[in-house]
Amino acid sequence: MAAVARWCVKHRLLVVLLWLLALGSTATGAVVAGTSYSNDFDAPGTEAGHAVDLLESGFPGRGGDSDTVVWHTERGSVRAGDIERRMDVTLGEIARLPGVASVMSPYAVTGGAGTPERAPGPEEGESARQISEDGRTAFAVVNYERQVDDMPAAQAQAVVDTAKKAATDDLQVDLGGSGVALTEGTTAHVAEIVGVAIAAVVLFLAFGSLAASLLPIATALVSVGTAYAGIALLGHVMTVADFAPMLGMLVGLGVGIDYALFLVTRHRKGLKQGLTVTEAATESVATTGRAVVFAGATVCIALLGMLVLRLNFLNGVAVAASLTVALTVAASVTLLPALLSYTGTRALSRRERARLAEHGPLPDPPAGFAARWSVFVERHPRLLGGAAVLVMLVLALPTFSLHLGTSDQGNNPVSSTTRQAYDRLAEGFGPGVNGPLTLVAELDGADDRLAMDQLPDTLRESADVASVGPIVFSGSGDRALLAVVPKSAPQSKQTSDLVDHLRDEVLPRAQEGTSLDVSVGGVTAAHDDFAAVVVGKLPLFVGVVVSLGSVLLLLAFRSVGIPLKAAVMNVAAVASSFGIVVAIFQWGWGSELLGLGSSGPIEPFLPVIMVSVLFGLSMDYQVFLVSRMYEEWLATGDNRRAVRVGLAETGRVINSAAVIMISVFLAFVLSGDRVIAMFGVGLAAAVALDAFVLRTLLVPALMHLLGGANWWLPRRLDRWLPRISIEVPADRRRTSGKIPARREEPAERMPR
C-alpha cells in the first residue's frame, strides 16, 4: 500500500487525469447508450411467472404496459354530453400520439388511427365497467406499443399533457400507471446536493481547513459519478433495477466520504507529527488505507452475497452497489493521496500550521469528550451495556409485524396525479380495481373448455371477489384469459389471502377431472411469489454473509470473541433499523409529514438488500474501532487500556463519519422515491444505532466485562490461520524502513 501511495503522489497529475478520463468516458458512454433498467420481479418457478409466460405466448401484445386516464365530476354525470364529447376528443388525441397502441374508452374503443368503435360490455350500450355506479367517475385504458422500460419518458409526458388539457373547474382529470410514473420525476439531485452540503459542513467543523474538508467530497463525487454512469452501461448487459443507480449513489456517497475522512484524518496526524506531505500521505494509505480496503471488501462481500439467491432482479442490484463501493475504495487509496500532495500542509488549519511552525511536533493525546466518554464506559460497563441492549430491543419490536408486499401508487404523496387517480378509482369502483388478478389457463380439449366456461360463476361465489371479467380466448383456442377484481387493495393482506384461496381451494376444485391448468398472476400475486422466494432463501443468505464476515474478522484480529460479537451486533443493528422502517412506512408514523405518502407494506426485496448493505456498513465501524484496540492490545497486553485508548482515539472520527453518513442517507428521503426513502431511513437509522449505541457504548462495555477473553484463540487454530494485518503500527513500519522515520523540519519551512 505504501508503494501505491508513493507512486500516486509522484505521478499525481497522471492519477488525477486518469480518474477524470474514467469519469468522462463512462458518462459519455452512458449518454450515448442510454439506460435500460428493468423492474422484473420474475422469480424462477413461481406461478405468477408462469402466468406471464402463458400470457406472452398466447396473447402477443397483451402483456404490454398500460396507463389509466381517470376523470371525475362533482356535478352531474360523466355521461353528460359535454363531458363525453370533451373526453372523446381528448382520448382520440391520445390515441394518435407516438407510442400509443390503443385507448379503451368507456364511450368507445379508439385505436391508433383514432377510429371509434363501441366498447364491449356486459350489456348492450353499456361499458359500465369503466363508469362508476354513481356516474361521477370514469376511466380509460391507454395501451402502449412497448414496455415502459423501453419507452421514453417524453411519450408518457405527452399523454399526461394531452389528458390534463381536458380538465376544467368542474372536471378533474388524473392519470395513473407505470408510464405516468416516469413523468413524476424524483428530486434525487436535490437529495445529493443537500447530503453533500451537510457532509461538507461537518468536515469543515471537524478539520477547520477548507482544503481538507473538500478533498473527501471531491474524491467521493468522482468515484460515485463514475460508478453511476457505469451502472447505466451495466443495465445493457444484465437486469438492473431502476433504483439501483440511486441506491449505489446513496451507499457510495456515504462510504466514499467516510473512507476519505479516515484517510485525511490520518494524514493530518502525520503532518502534526512532523512528517513531510509525501510521508504523511504514504503513511495514511499504508495504515488507514489498509483498513479502508478491508472495510470496503467486507461491504462488497455482503452485497455480492445476494448472488446466492440466484434472482436476476437482485443480481443487478448487488453488482451495481458493489461496483460503486469498489470504485470509492480505489479512489480513496489512489486519487486522494494525489490530491493530498497538491494540498500540501493546507490540510491543517491555519492555527495548527502556526502552532507546528512555532513549537514543532507535539504529542497529541486523546482529549475532549471522546476521552472522557471512554473513561466513563470503563467505569460503568454493566449499566451502559444494559441500557444499550434495552434500546436495541425496544426499537426492534416493530420488526415482528413486518408485512412484505407491493406498495403501489396508493402510497404516493397525496399531491401526485398518480395518487389522485388511484384514490378516484378506489372510491368509484372499489380498491381492487387498482390491481386486478390475472388468471391465465392452458386448455386441451372440450372438457377443459367447459370447465373454463364455468369458472367465472365459481369465482363470483368467493366472498373477497368484487367482479369477474369475461373470458378471452387466444386465436389458437389453447389459452384463456380472465380478470378478477378483488374487493381489497392490491397491497392489502386480504388480497394476498385471496390469491392463496384461489390457488389452494377454488381452482383445484374447478380443475378436478380435467387437464385444465389455471395460473394466478397479477401485481399482488407476483410480489407475493417473489417475497416467498426471498424469505425462503433469506436464512441461507444471512448465513453466508455472516459467516464470510466472521471469517475475515477472525483472520484480522485472531480472536473468536471479536467475530462473534460483531455478528450479534450486526444482526441487532439490522433488526432495530428494520423496526424503525416498519414504524414509519408500514405503520405510517410520520410518513405523510415526511412527504412519503401513506402507510403500506414493505417491498419484498428490501430485506435482502438492506441486510447486505447494513451488514457491510456495520463492519466498517467494527474494523476501525477494534483495529486500534487490537494494536494497543498487542503493544501492552492490557485489555482495559486497549479498550479505553481505542475508543478514545477513534470515537471522535467514528462519530464524525457517522454524522456524515446519516446526513447523506437522510437527504435521500427528499428524493420523492418511496423505495429510496426506505433505504435512506433504514440505513441512517442503522448507522446511528451502530455508531452511537453499539460501537461507542455496547461493544466497549462488553469488551471491558470480558477482559482478556476478548482476544482468546485456540492455539491449534492460531497455527492454522494465515496471518494478515489490517493496520500495521506506524512506529513498526518506520523502524523497518518502509517509511522514513519522522524527522524534525525547521520552523521556517512550515507555512503559516
C-alpha positions in Angstrom: 0.0 0.0 0.0 2.9 2.4 0.8 4.3 1.8 -2.7 0.9 2.6 -4.3 0.7 5.8 -2.3 4.2 6.9 -3.2 3.5 6.2 -6.9 0.3 8.2 -6.8 2.0 11.1 -5.1 4.9 11.1 -7.6 2.6 10.9 -10.6 -0.2 12.9 -9.1 -1.2 14.7 -12.3 -1.4 11.4 -14.2 -3.6 9.9 -11.5 -6.0 12.9 -11.5 -6.2 12.8 -15.3 -6.9 9.1 -15.3 -9.7 9.4 -12.9 -11.2 12.3 -14.8 -10.8 10.3 -18.0 -12.7 7.4 -16.4 -15.5 9.7 -15.3 -15.8 11.4 -18.6 -15.6 8.3 -20.8 -18.2 6.4 -18.7 -20.5 9.4 -18.6 -20.2 9.8 -22.4 -20.9 6.2 -22.9 -24.0 6.3 -20.7 -25.4 9.3 -22.5 -24.8 7.7 -25.9 -26.1 4.2 -25.0 -29.0 5.5 -22.8 -30.5 3.5 -19.9 -32.0 0.0 -20.0 -33.3 -0.6 -16.5 -35.9 -3.3 -15.7 -38.0 -3.9 -12.6 -38.6 -7.6 -13.4 -39.7 -9.4 -10.3 -39.9 -12.7 -12.0 -38.6 -15.5 -9.8 -37.9 -18.8 -11.5 -40.5 -21.5 -10.9 -43.3 -19.2 -9.5 -46.9 -19.4 -10.5 -47.1 -15.7 -11.3 -44.1 -16.1 -13.6 -45.8 -19.0 -15.3 -48.9 -16.8 -15.8 -46.8 -14.1 -17.5 -45.2 -16.7 -19.8 -48.6 -18.1 -20.9 -49.9 -14.5 -21.4 -47.0 -13.6 -23.6 -47.1 -16.8 -25.7 -50.9 -16.9 -26.1 -51.8 -13.3 -26.3 -49.0 -11.4 -28.0 -49.1 -7.7 -27.0 -51.5 -8.3 -24.1 -48.6 -8.4 -21.7 -47.6 -4.8 -22.6 -47.8 -1.9 -20.2 -50.7 0.5 -20.0 -51.8 3.6 -18.1 -55.2 4.8 -16.9 -56.8 8.2 -17.5 -59.4 8.9 -14.8 -61.9 11.8 -14.8 -64.4 12.8 -12.2 -67.1 15.4 -11.8 -68.8 16.5 -8.6 -71.7 17.9 -10.6 -73.9 15.8 -12.8 -72.5 12.7 -14.6 -69.6 11.8 -16.8 -72.3 10.6 -19.2 -73.3 14.2 -19.8 -73.0 15.2 -23.4 -70.4 18.0 -22.9 -68.1 15.8 -20.8 -68.4 12.8 -23.2 -67.6 15.0 -26.2 -64.7 16.7 -24.4 -63.2 13.3 -23.3 -63.8 11.7 -26.7 -61.8 14.3 -28.4 -59.1 14.1 -25.7 -58.8 10.3 -25.9 -58.8 10.5 -29.7 -55.8 12.8 -29.5 -54.0 10.5 -27.0 -54.6 7.5 -29.4 -52.8 9.3 -32.1 -49.7 10.1 -30.0 -46.5 8.3 -30.8 -46.0 5.0 -28.9 -49.8 4.6 -28.1 -51.2 1.3 -29.5 -54.9 1.9 -28.5 -57.2 3.6 -26.0 -60.1 1.7 -24.3 -62.7 4.4 -23.6 -65.9 3.9 -21.6 -67.6 5.6 -24.6 -65.7 3.8 -27.4 -62.5 1.8 -28.2 -60.2 4.2 -30.0 -57.4 2.6 -32.0 -54.2 4.1 -33.1 -55.9 5.6 -36.2 -58.5 7.3 -33.9 -61.5 5.4 -35.3 -64.1 4.8 -32.5 -65.9 1.5 -32.0 -68.5 0.6 -29.4 -66.8 -0.6 -26.2 -67.6 -4.2 -25.2 -69.7 -4.5 -22.1 -71.8 -7.0 -20.2 -74.9 -5.3 -21.6 -75.7 -3.6 -24.9 -74.9 0.1 -24.8 -73.0 -0.2 -21.5 -69.3 -0.1 -20.9 -70.2 0.4 -17.3 -67.1 -1.5 -16.1 -65.4 1.9 -16.8 -68.1 4.2 -15.3 -68.9 4.2 -11.6 -72.3 3.4 -10.3 -72.9 7.0 -9.3 -71.9 8.1 -12.8 -69.4 10.6 -11.5 -66.1 8.8 -12.3 -64.9 7.1 -15.4 -61.6 5.8 -16.7 -59.9 4.9 -20.0 -57.1 2.5 -20.5 -54.1 3.7 -22.6 -52.2 0.7 -24.1 -48.6 1.3 -25.2 -46.8 -0.3 -28.1 -43.8 -1.1 -25.8 -43.0 -1.9 -22.2 -42.4 1.1 -20.0 -38.8 0.1 -19.5 -38.2 0.6 -23.2 -40.4 3.8 -23.6 -39.0 7.3 -23.5 -40.4 9.5 -20.7 -41.4 12.1 -23.3 -44.0 9.7 -24.7 -45.7 9.3 -21.3 -45.4 13.1 -20.7 -47.2 13.7 -24.0 -50.1 11.5 -22.8 -50.2 13.4 -19.4 -50.1 16.8 -21.0 -52.9 15.9 -23.5 -55.1 14.4 -20.9 -54.6 17.3 -18.5 -55.8 19.8 -21.1 -59.3 18.3 -20.7 -59.6 19.4 -17.1 -61.9 22.2 -16.2 -63.3 23.7 -12.9 -66.0 21.0 -12.9 -63.9 18.2 -14.4 -60.9 16.7 -12.6 -58.5 14.6 -14.8 -55.7 12.5 -13.4 -53.6 9.6 -14.6 -52.1 6.5 -13.1 -49.8 3.7 -14.2 -46.2 2.9 -14.7 -45.8 5.1 -17.7 -47.2 8.1 -15.9 -44.8 7.4 -13.0 -41.9 8.2 -15.4 -43.2 11.8 -15.5 -43.3 12.2 -11.7 -39.5 12.7 -11.6 -37.8 12.3 -8.3 -35.6 15.0 -6.8 -32.6 12.9 -6.5 -30.2 15.7 -7.4 -31.7 17.8 -4.6 -31.0 15.0 -2.2 -27.4 14.7 -3.4 -26.8 18.4 -3.0 -28.3 18.5 0.5 -26.4 15.5 1.6 -23.1 16.6 0.2 -23.6 20.2 1.7 -24.2 18.8 5.2 -21.2 16.5 4.8 -19.0 19.5 3.8 -20.1 21.4 6.9 -19.4 18.5 9.2 -16.0 18.0 7.6 -15.1 21.7 8.0 -16.1 21.7 11.6 -14.0 18.5 12.2 -10.9 19.7 10.4 -11.0 23.5 10.5 -9.5 23.5 7.0 -11.4 24.2 3.8 -9.0 22.2 1.7 -9.1 19.2 4.0 -12.9 19.3 4.1 -13.3 19.5 0.3 -11.0 16.5 -0.5 -13.3 13.8 0.8 -16.2 15.4 -1.1 -14.2 15.6 -4.4 -12.9 12.0 -4.1 -16.4 10.6 -3.4 -18.1 12.6 -6.2 -15.5 11.4 -8.8 -15.8 7.8 -7.8 -19.6 7.8 -7.4 -20.1 9.7 -10.6 -18.0 7.1 -12.5 -20.0 4.3 -10.9 -23.3 6.0 -11.6 -22.5 6.1 -15.3 -21.1 2.6 -15.2 -24.4 1.2 -13.7 -26.3 2.8 -16.7 -24.0 0.8 -19.0 -24.3 -2.3 -16.9 -28.1 -2.3 -17.5 -27.4 -3.2 -21.1 -25.8 -6.5 -20.2 -27.8 -7.7 -17.2 -31.0 -7.0 -15.4 -30.6 -3.8 -13.3 -33.5 -2.3 -11.3 -34.3 1.4 -12.0 -33.5 2.3 -8.3 -30.0 0.6 -8.5 -28.2 3.8 -9.6 -29.7 5.9 -6.7 -29.0 3.1 -4.3 -25.4 2.9 -5.5 -25.1 6.7 -5.2 -26.6 6.6 -1.7 -24.2 4.0 -0.4 -21.3 5.3 -2.4 -21.5 8.9 -1.2 -21.8 7.6 2.4 -18.9 5.2 2.4 -16.8 7.3 0.0 -16.8 10.4 2.1 -16.3 8.3 5.3 -13.3 6.4 3.8 -11.7 9.6 2.7 -12.4 11.2 6.1 -10.5 8.4 7.8 -7.5 8.8 5.5 -7.4 12.6 5.7 -7.6 12.3 9.5 -4.5 10.0 9.5 -2.7 12.3 7.0 -3.3 15.3 9.2 -2.0 13.4 12.2 1.2 12.6 10.3 1.7 16.3 9.4 1.3 17.2 13.1 3.9 14.7 13.9 6.4 16.5 11.6 6.2 14.2 8.6 6.5 15.7 5.1 3.4 15.8 2.9 4.6 12.8 0.9 5.5 10.8 4.0 2.2 11.7 5.7 0.2 10.7 2.6 2.1 7.5 2.3 1.7 6.6 5.9 -2.0 7.4 5.7 -2.6 4.9 2.9 -0.2 2.3 4.3 -2.1 2.3 7.7 -5.6 3.5 7.4 -5.7 2.7 3.7 -5.4 -1.0 4.6 -8.4 -0.7 6.9 -10.3 1.1 4.2 -9.6 -1.7 1.7 -10.6 -4.3 4.3 -13.8 -2.5 5.2 -14.7 -2.0 1.6 -14.1 -5.6 0.9 -16.5 -6.6 3.6 -19.2 -4.3 2.2 -18.7 -5.8 -1.3 -18.8 -9.4 0.1 -22.0 -8.6 1.9 -23.5 -7.0 -1.2 -22.4 -9.9 -3.5 -23.9 -12.3 -1.0 -27.2 -11.5 -2.8 -25.9 -13.6 -5.7 -26.5 -16.8 -3.7 -30.2 -16.1 -4.0 -30.0 -16.6 -7.8 -32.6 -13.9 -8.6 -31.9 -11.8 -11.7 -33.6 -8.8 -10.1 -31.2 -8.8 -7.1 -28.1 -9.8 -9.1 -28.0 -6.5 -10.9 -28.5 -4.5 -7.7 -25.7 -6.5 -6.0 -23.2 -5.9 -8.8 -24.2 -2.2 -9.2 -23.8 -1.4 -5.5 -20.6 -3.4 -5.1 -19.1 -1.7 -8.2 -19.8 1.7 -6.5 -18.1 0.7 -3.3 -15.1 -0.8 -5.1 -14.6 2.4 -7.0 -14.9 4.5 -3.9 -12.2 2.4 -2.2 -10.0 2.6 -5.3 -10.4 6.4 -5.4 -9.6 6.7 -1.7 -6.2 5.0 -1.9 -5.2 6.4 -5.3 -6.9 9.7 -6.1 -7.0 11.0 -2.6 -3.2 10.8 -1.9 -2.6 12.6 -5.2 -4.9 15.4 -4.2 -3.3 15.5 -0.7 0.0 16.1 -2.3 -1.4 19.1 -4.2 -3.0 20.4 -1.0 0.3 20.3 1.0 0.2 21.5 4.6 -3.1 23.3 3.9 -4.7 20.1 5.1 -4.1 21.6 8.5 -5.9 24.7 9.7 -4.0 28.0 10.0 -3.9 27.7 13.7 -2.5 24.2 13.5 0.2 25.2 11.0 1.1 28.2 13.1 1.5 26.0 16.2 3.5 23.5 14.3 5.8 26.2 12.9 6.3 27.7 16.3 6.6 24.7 18.6 7.3 21.8 16.2 5.7 18.4 16.5 3.9 18.0 19.9 2.2 14.9 21.4 -1.5 14.8 20.5 -3.0 12.6 23.2 -6.8 11.8 23.2 -8.7 14.6 24.8 -12.2 16.1 24.9 -15.5 14.3 25.1 -14.2 11.1 23.4 -11.5 10.6 26.1 -14.0 11.4 29.0 -16.5 9.0 27.4 -14.1 6.2 27.2 -13.3 6.5 30.9 -17.0 6.7 31.7 -17.7 3.5 29.8 -14.8 1.8 31.6 -16.3 2.7 35.0 -19.9 1.7 34.3 -19.9 -1.2 31.7 -22.8 -3.1 33.2 -25.2 -0.1 33.4 -24.4 1.3 30.0 -24.4 -2.2 28.3 -27.8 -2.9 29.8 -29.2 0.4 28.6 -27.9 -0.2 25.1 -29.4 -3.6 25.0 -32.8 -2.2 26.1 -32.8 0.5 23.4 -32.0 -2.0 20.7 -34.7 -4.4 21.8 -37.4 -1.8 22.0 -36.6 -0.4 18.6 -36.5 -4.0 17.1 -40.1 -4.8 18.3 -41.9 -3.5 15.2 -39.9 -5.8 13.1 -42.0 -8.7 14.3 -45.0 -7.2 12.5 -43.1 -6.9 9.2 -45.5 -7.3 6.2 -43.9 -7.8 2.8 -46.0 -6.8 -0.2 -46.4 -4.4 -3.0 -46.5 -0.7 -2.2 -48.3 0.9 -5.2 -49.3 4.3 -6.3 -51.8 4.5 -3.5 -48.7 5.1 -1.3 -47.6 8.1 -3.4 -47.8 11.6 -2.0 -51.4 13.0 -1.9 -50.5 15.8 -4.3 -49.3 13.5 -7.1 -51.6 12.8 -10.1 -50.9 9.0 -9.7 -52.2 9.1 -6.1 -55.2 11.2 -7.2 -56.1 8.7 -9.9 -55.6 5.8 -7.6 -57.9 7.2 -5.0 -60.6 8.2 -7.5 -60.7 4.7 -8.9 -60.9 3.2 -5.4 -63.7 5.5 -4.5 -65.7 4.9 -7.7 -65.0 1.2 -8.4 -63.6 -0.3 -5.2 -60.0 -0.6 -4.2 -59.4 -3.9 -6.1 -59.7 -2.2 -9.5 -56.2 -0.8 -9.0 -54.7 -4.3 -9.0 -56.9 -7.0 -10.7 -55.7 -10.6 -10.6 -55.0 -12.2 -14.0 -56.0 -15.8 -14.4 -54.4 -17.5 -17.5 -55.3 -21.1 -18.4 -53.9 -23.8 -20.7 -56.7 -25.6 -22.5 -56.6 -29.1 -24.0 -59.9 -30.4 -25.3 -63.7 -29.8 -24.8 -63.6 -30.8 -21.1 -61.1 -28.0 -20.4 -63.2 -25.5 -22.4 -66.4 -26.5 -20.5 -64.6 -26.2 -17.1 -63.2 -22.8 -18.1 -66.7 -21.6 -19.1 -68.0 -22.5 -15.7 -65.1 -20.9 -13.8 -66.4 -17.2 -13.7 -69.5 -18.3 -11.8 -67.4 -20.3 -9.4 -65.1 -17.3 -8.8 -68.0 -15.0 -8.1 -69.0 -17.2 -5.2 -65.8 -16.2 -3.4 -66.5 -13.6 -0.7 -63.5 -11.4 -1.5 -64.1 -11.2 -5.2 -65.7 -8.0 -6.4 -66.2 -8.8 -10.0 -65.1 -11.2 -12.8 -64.5 -10.1 -16.3 -65.4 -12.0 -19.5 -63.3 -14.9 -20.7 -61.0 -14.0 -23.6 -59.7 -16.9 -25.7 -56.5 -16.9 -27.8 -56.6 -17.2 -31.5 -55.5 -20.8 -31.4 -58.0 -21.6 -28.6 -55.5 -23.3 -26.3 -55.2 -20.3 -24.0 -57.8 -18.4 -21.9 -57.6 -15.1 -20.0 -59.8 -14.0 -17.2 -59.6 -10.8 -15.0 -60.7 -11.0 -11.4 -61.1 -7.8 -9.4 -60.7 -8.3 -5.6 -62.7 -6.3 -3.0 -59.5 -5.1 -1.4 -56.5 -3.1 -2.5 -53.5 -4.7 -4.2 -51.3 -4.2 -1.2 -53.8 -5.5 1.3 -53.2 -8.7 3.2 -56.8 -9.6 2.3 -55.9 -9.6 -1.4 -52.9 -11.9 -0.7 -55.2 -14.2 1.2 -57.5 -14.2 -1.8 -54.6 -15.3 -4.0 -53.8 -18.2 -1.7 -57.5 -19.1 -1.5 -57.9 -19.3 -5.3 -54.7 -21.3 -5.7 -55.3 -23.7 -2.8 -59.0 -24.3 -2.9 -61.1 -22.7 -5.7 -59.0 -23.5 -8.8 -58.1 -27.1 -7.7 -61.9 -27.9 -7.4 -62.6 -26.3 -10.8 -59.8 -28.2 -12.5 -60.8 -31.6 -10.9 -61.3 -34.3 -13.5 -59.8 -32.2 -16.4 -56.4 -31.3 -17.7 -57.2 -27.6 -17.2 -54.3 -25.7 -15.7 -55.1 -22.2 -14.4 -52.3 -19.9 -13.1 -53.0 -16.8 -11.0 -50.9 -13.7 -11.9 -51.1 -10.0 -11.4 -49.2 -7.5 -9.4 -50.2 -8.8 -6.0 -49.5 -12.5 -7.0 -46.2 -11.6 -8.5 -45.0 -9.7 -5.4 -46.2 -12.4 -3.1 -44.4 -15.1 -5.0 -41.2 -13.0 -5.1 -41.5 -12.4 -1.4 -42.0 -16.1 -0.7 -38.8 -17.0 -2.7 -36.8 -14.3 -0.9 -38.0 -15.2 2.6 -37.3 -18.9 1.9 -33.7 -18.1 0.9 -33.1 -15.4 3.5 -31.6 -17.8 6.1 -29.1 -19.1 3.6 -28.2 -15.6 2.5 -27.8 -14.3 6.1 -25.8 -17.4 7.0 -23.4 -16.8 4.0 -22.9 -13.1 4.7 -22.4 -13.5 8.4 -20.0 -16.5 8.0 -17.8 -14.7 5.5 -17.7 -11.5 7.5 -16.8 -13.5 10.7 -14.0 -15.4 8.9 -12.5 -12.1 7.8 -12.6 -10.7 11.3 -11.2 -13.9 12.7 -8.2 -13.6 10.3 -7.7 -10.0 11.0 -7.9 -10.0 14.8 -7.1 -13.6 15.6 -9.9 -13.8 18.1 -13.0 -15.9 18.4 -14.9 -13.4 20.5 -14.5 -10.4 18.2 -16.2 -12.0 15.2 -19.0 -13.5 17.4 -19.7 -10.1 19.0 -19.6 -8.4 15.6 -22.1 -10.9 14.1 -24.5 -10.3 17.0 -24.1 -6.6 16.8 -24.7 -6.5 13.1 -27.9 -8.6 13.4 -29.0 -6.2 16.2 -28.4 -3.2 14.1 -30.4 -4.7 11.2 -33.3 -5.7 13.4 -33.6 -2.3 15.1 -33.3 -0.3 11.9 -36.0 -2.5 10.3 -38.2 -1.7 13.3 -37.9 2.0 12.5 -38.6 1.3 8.8 -41.7 -0.7 9.7 -42.9 2.0 12.1 -42.6 4.8 9.6 -43.5 3.1 6.3 -45.8 0.3 7.3 -47.5 1.8 10.4 -47.4 5.3 8.9 -45.8 7.1 11.8 -45.0 10.4 10.2 -44.8 9.1 6.6 -47.2 11.8 5.3 -45.4 14.5 7.2 -42.2 13.5 5.6 -43.8 13.6 2.1 -43.5 9.8 1.8 -47.2 9.1 1.1 -49.5 6.8 3.1 -48.6 3.7 5.0 -48.2 0.4 3.2 -46.3 -2.9 3.1 -42.5 -3.2 2.9 -41.1 -4.0 -0.5 -40.3 -7.8 -0.7 -36.8 -7.2 -2.0 -36.0 -4.6 0.7 -34.9 -7.1 3.5 -32.3 -8.8 1.4 -30.7 -5.5 0.0 -30.8 -3.8 3.4 -29.4 -6.8 5.2 -26.4 -6.9 2.8 -25.8 -3.1 2.9 -26.3 -2.8 6.6 -24.1 -5.7 7.4 -21.3 -4.3 5.3 -21.6 -0.8 6.8 -21.7 -2.2 10.3 -18.4 -4.0 9.7 -16.8 -0.6 8.8 -17.0 0.8 12.3 -16.2 -2.5 13.8 -13.0 -2.6 11.8 -11.9 0.9 12.6 -12.7 0.7 16.3 -11.3 -2.8 17.1 -8.2 -2.4 14.9 -7.0 0.4 17.2 -7.9 -1.6 20.3 -6.1 -4.6 18.8 -3.0 -2.6 18.1 -2.9 -1.4 21.7 -3.5 -4.9 23.0 -0.6 -6.2 21.0 1.6 -3.5 22.4 0.6 -3.6 26.1 -1.4 -6.8 26.7 -3.7 -4.7 28.9 -7.4 -5.2 27.8 -8.8 -2.3 29.8 -6.2 0.1 28.4 -6.7 -1.3 24.9 -10.4 -0.7 25.0 -10.1 2.7 26.6 -7.4 4.0 24.3 -9.1 2.5 21.2 -12.4 4.1 22.0 -10.8 7.5 22.9 -8.7 7.7 19.8 -11.4 6.6 17.3 -14.6 7.8 18.9 -14.5 11.3 17.5 -13.6 10.2 14.0 -16.3 7.4 14.0 -18.9 9.9 15.3 -18.0 12.4 12.7 -18.1 9.8 10.0 -21.5 8.6 11.3 -23.0 12.1 11.2 -21.8 12.5 7.6 -23.3 9.1 6.6 -26.5 9.8 8.4 -26.9 13.2 6.7 -26.3 11.7 3.3 -28.7 8.9 3.8 -31.5 11.1 5.3 -31.1 13.6 2.5 -32.3 10.9 0.1 -35.7 11.0 1.8 -36.1 14.2 -0.3 -35.8 12.1 -3.5 -39.5 11.6 -3.7 -39.0 7.9 -4.4 -40.6 5.6 -1.7 -38.1 2.8 -2.2 -35.1 5.0 -2.0 -36.6 6.8 1.0 -37.0 3.4 2.7 -33.3 2.7 2.1 -32.3 6.2 3.3 -34.3 5.9 6.6 -33.2 2.3 7.2 -29.5 3.0 6.5 -29.5 6.2 8.5 -31.1 4.5 11.5 -28.7 1.6 11.3 -25.6 3.8 11.1 -26.9 6.0 14.0 -27.6 2.9 16.2 -24.3 1.3 15.2 -22.1 4.3 15.8 -23.8 5.9 18.9 -25.2 2.8 20.7 -23.3 -0.3 19.6 -19.7 0.8 18.8 -19.3 3.6 21.3 -21.4 2.0 24.1 -22.3 -1.7 23.9 -19.1 -3.0 22.3 -16.6 -1.3 24.7 -18.8 -2.2 27.6 -18.9 -5.9 26.7 -15.1 -5.9 26.0 -14.5 -4.4 29.4 -16.6 -7.1 31.0 -15.0 -10.0 29.1 -11.4 -8.8 29.7 -8.7 -10.9 28.2 -11.3 -13.4 26.8 -11.9 -10.9 24.0 -8.6 -12.0 22.4 -8.8 -15.7 23.0 -8.0 -18.0 20.1 -7.3 -21.8 20.4 -3.6 -22.5 19.9 -4.2 -25.1 17.2 -6.4 -22.7 15.2 -3.8 -20.0 15.7 -1.2 -22.2 14.0 -3.5 -23.0 11.1 -4.8 -19.5 10.3 -2.8 -17.3 7.9 -1.5 -14.0 9.3 -2.9 -10.8 7.9 -2.8 -7.3 9.4 -5.4 -4.6 8.8 -3.3 -1.7 10.0 0.4 -2.1 10.7 1.5 0.3 13.5 3.4 3.3 12.1 6.3 3.0 14.5 6.9 -0.6 13.4 7.0 0.4 9.8 9.3 3.3 10.3 11.8 1.1 12.1 11.6 -1.5 9.3 12.5 1.2 6.8 9.2 1.1 4.8 8.5 4.6 5.7 11.2 7.1 6.7 11.5 7.8 10.4 9.9 11.0 11.5 12.3 14.0 11.2 12.0 17.5 12.5 11.7 20.2 10.0 13.0 23.8 10.5 10.2 26.1 11.7 10.8 28.5 8.8 9.8 25.7 6.3 6.3 25.4 7.8 3.9 27.8 6.1 1.7 29.9 8.3 
